[in-house]
Structures are given as C-alpha cells and as structure tokens.
Amino acid sequence: MSRRAKAREIKTIALPTAGKVTVLVLAVAALGFGLLSHSATVLPLRLPSERQALLPPPSPPARQVENQKTPNFPGRFVRQIVDYDNRELPGTVVVDTENTFLYLVLGRGQAMRYGIGVGREGFGWSGIQLVAKKTEWPDWRPPAEMLSRQPYLPRFMAGGPGNPLGARAMYLGETAYRIHGTNKPETIGKRVSSGCIRLTNEDITDLYSRVKTGAKVIVLPTARNSPASDRPLQGTPPRSESPLA
C-alpha cells in the first residue's frame, strides 16, 4: 500500500474518534450547566425577623398523664377543704367515726376533710393517740386474734397494690390500729374494718404527705347526737381488738 493510501486510512479512522470526543465534551458541559442552573434556584437562608427573634422558643408537648379512676362513692366523701371550728392545733387529725370523716386541722377555721371507712359493729373505739410510725406500701401480718377468727387469711402479705393496707400506713401509738389506704375504695363511708381507719390510696397518699410523725390523732366516740367539735374521750383502745385492714 502506498503512503498516500495509508494516510487516507488513518484520517478516516481519526474522524469518528474525534467526533466521539466532541460529543463527550458537550455532554459534560451540558451536565455542568444543568448543575449550575439547579444550584442557582436554591432559595437563600431566610433569617428570622426582629419580632420572631424576641419570641420565646416553643415549649415541648405536655407529657401524657394517665387519669386516675374516680372511686365510686358519694361526692361528699371527695377530699376537700371545709370550714371547721376547732381548738386543736394545725396538723392534728380528728376522726369523726359517726359520720365517717377524717379532718386534718389546717388552722384559721379550716380543715382538709377526707371520706373514710371505719370499724364495723363491735370494733369501734375512741381516744387520743400519736402517729408513732409512717410506712409506704406497708407489709401486712394479721395478728393471731384475727387469724383465729378468719383462718383463711394469709400469714403475711408483702406491700403492693394487692395489699389491703394500701399505699401508705400511719401506725397509732403502741396499738395495732392504723390509718391506711385500701384497694377497695367502694368501702369508703362504710363500717367494715376491725378498727382501722381506711382512706382511698389517693387520699392516704395526700394525708401521709401532710401529717408528721408524732402528730396527735383524736378518734371521736360514736354517738348519733355528738357534733364533730365535742371534746374527745381520753384513753387507749383495747389491744385485744386486732384490726383488719
């Protein structure tokens, strides 16, 4: 093959290659232009106005709180502050057994009133005691006298929601009596215990937080014609009456 023919062949091969390179360059240029034009459409960062800068940051959403079930008893047993003319010092607990109310004296003629359950027939008592001990989620150990009357009772029950003493207990003096909670709120306003004074778990938790160890507790006698302001009887309840929660 002559030199002129070879040169013509090389030139013919080189032309398609140059075309491919040109197409590739144009494609890259088009892509770059597209990116530049796309980036040019990005909106600038908008700064807050002077008024917006002065506003407080938004508060976080409120935490969901589970609503407690309302005990099924008459409205008069709902915890509330009432007028209460009494000579006792603030912090004193007065138990009106007859009307199934417990009063925490606040002073200035007022008291916090709670609905309670009290001792059934034959298990009532009256007198003055002091809060000797306070316990959260107390254990329950039925005394021997109670087990002899009710042998089906457990010998021991650890504190917890299923315990008949409820969420809190305040022990009265050296007696076996307590002011405590209950897992049976429907018994509030009734005479069902063996001498202990019971409140709903919500109410005993509130009372527990307000009453100090050593506080005076006055349990009024049961008398249909005795107002809550009568002078309470003195004395200590018989120890033979062992309470049921």
Buried (B, 14 or more C-beta within 10 A) or exposed (E): EEEEEEEEEEEEEEEEEEEEEEEEEEEEEEEEEEEEEEEEEEEEEEEEEEEEEEEEEEEEEEEEEEEEEEBEBEEEBBBEEEEBEBEBEEBBBBBBBBBBBBBBBBEEEBBBBBBBBBBBEEBBBBBBBEBBEBBEBBEBEBBEBBBEEEEEEEEEBEBEEEBBBBBBBBBBBEBBBBBBBBBBBEBBBBBBBBBBBBBBBBBBBBBBEEBEEEBBBBBBBBEEEBEBEEEBBEEBBEEEBBBBB
